[in-house]
Amino acid sequence: MKKIGLSILFICIYCFPFVYFSMYQDFISGSMMGYIMMVIITSLVAFFSRFSNNISAIIIGNIVSTIISYYCMRNMIDNERWGGYFKPLTPTHLLYLISLLNLIPQFMAMKLASKYKIRKTPKSKNV
């Protein structure tokens, strides 16, 4: 039951439209802080998901986050002005590109969690 609850928690955290929020912050203020926050938060969630053996939560969460980001982006009022801001890419292409690139630090965090978990497990004694 504990694993199901953690999976639901991780998926709920991933339900935030990280890529949309990052792109929106870039568009409004010209700041990269949204992208940095996205990488840090998703990497932390991936680390703790992998540490608690919830790999499916990472996969489902990334897919859900991308879908919600796409939905938010398509419903944005200033979509016409936003379209020219990210040239030469369209906002949709940039959304997919950032979603894919965001997987790299998550994979690194998952590798780190695996190494940390192996180090923390007690070695059995042969009696």
ABEGO torsion letter per residue (X at the ends): XAAAAAAAAAAAAAABBAAAAAAAAAAAAGBAAAAAAAAAAAAAAAAAAAAAGBAAAAAAAAAAAAAAAAAAAAABAAAAAAAAAAOABBAAAAAAAAAAAAAAAAAAAAAAAAAAAAAABBBBBBX
